[in-house]
Amino acid sequence: MSAIAGVYGKKARPKDVGRMLNEIRHRGPDNSVVRNLPNATVGCGEINTSYQSTFSFGGQESPFVLLDGGLFNDRPYETTNVALLRKMYEQHGAECFSMIDGSYACAVIDEDEALLVRDPVGCRPLVYGTKDGQLYFASEAKALVDVAPEVHELPPGHIYSSRDGLRPFSGQQYDIPDFETPAEAAKALREVMIEAVEKMMADGAVEGVSLSGGLDSSLIAAIAREYNKKLKLFSSTIKRYPSQDLGYAKLMANYLGMEHHIYRITDEDISRLLPQAVWFLESFDEDCVSGFIANYYTARLARQHADCILVGEGADELFGGYFRELQAVDDPQQKEEVAKKLVQIAYNTALRRLDRGWMSNSVDYRAPFLDGRVVALSEHIPLAMKVYAQDGEQIEKWILREAFRDMLPKEIAKRPKLRFARGSGVDDLMEQLTASKVSAKDLQRTPKSSQGAVFTSPKELHYYRLFRKHFPSGYEKLTARWDPFK
């Protein structure tokens, strides 16, 4: 919900941070704050959503706090998220980050130390680099191109200290319902998911739901409607040949009786967006680029109606949506380990395209599936309940279907997973639109990036060339592969 940036060191100047914020203004175009502190200069850009969530800078004296994201800890209603974080830090120091319930990236500037922190799931990004003894940081790497030749993405669940370096921290511990049978597990999951949606809507900022037509976003819409029947639904598809997902999205919208808006993506839309897509994403991974395009145009449509929406991301990683990948593993214990790693690496691709797609259009997003309590419960549900063997068939996300079967049309409750970019039709068009830009022979001549990343297709080589127009080679490490087997 905001852009944050800063320079920690005695040579910091407000105009430097102003330039950094301008590069990521899409993350917070409504209000801008720059503060020159005794040992740093920091700034933020805000999206106006609600009183509790909008403000991103806190402190008239040390410690000073910058926040991107939302906190859900109990507090007096008039207390903003950033004020709550500052109060918790004053009381507990860096230990406060193990007490926070939320999705966030933040910076704390204390008298003799700067802390950069990212929550254990990692929806909200934070990037940093150093030069001439100065620490530079920002929500996105593009803000640092002119000041740092090489950057590092802060890993989820980590703190970077200007004094002590990088270290992990443990997130909040959650009380979760006990269960023994599949029916009890489904009941517990239903309870925790409904609670997650309710608390993410409590401040009144949410105005819509991103509806792909799949199981995950459909059940988020169904739950959210119980709290606000005036929410709007947003979908996208390829104009040339409407996708499978669109039919299901229409079915779900009619079932709920909710206002439904659809963006039909043209060939020209994709060709025009590609250079921007790589710039927004800060990645040349082909799956990430394809997924970004569908997210981008759904967000662009939503921006006309809403500043804050709910999304269905996270369910596949938590509840066995990628069961085909798991089928490659025979050992049950290793299979469980691979399933857990899917959550740990989600920020590399799935959450990157989610964050950049929505924030590039200045729309705040909230992901109930990635709520801390939901994630904690998912870790206690055995894989056999997530990918359920029934009548010789493997049913992915079975426990999720059981938990919400009564709230969904039967066609959606039983439909198999389809990747968002495939379901929206984007994948079917990308090969055609990039074929004239790069060939198989080009890939043979240039099979790797300057830093050794192996290109997976000719179109990824094209994306890399676009990437290098915007970013130096020291930024290539921002492109990470989705691979749970490494």
PyMOL commands that set and color helices and strands:
alter all, ss='L'
color gray80, all
select helices_A, chain A and resi 14-23+25-27+51-54+81-98+141-144+182-200+215-225+244-256+267-281+286-302+315-319+323-326+332-344+346-348+350-359+368-370+372-380+383-386+398-407+410-413+420-423+427-434+440-445+458-470+473-478
alter helices_A, ss='H'
color red, helices_A
select strands_A, chain A and resi 2-8+31-36+40-46+57-58+64-71+102-109+114-118+127-131+134-138+152-153+158-161+165-168+208-210+232-238+259-265+308-310+364-366+388-390+393-395
alter strands_A, ss='S'
color yellow, strands_A
deselect
rebuild
show_as cartoon
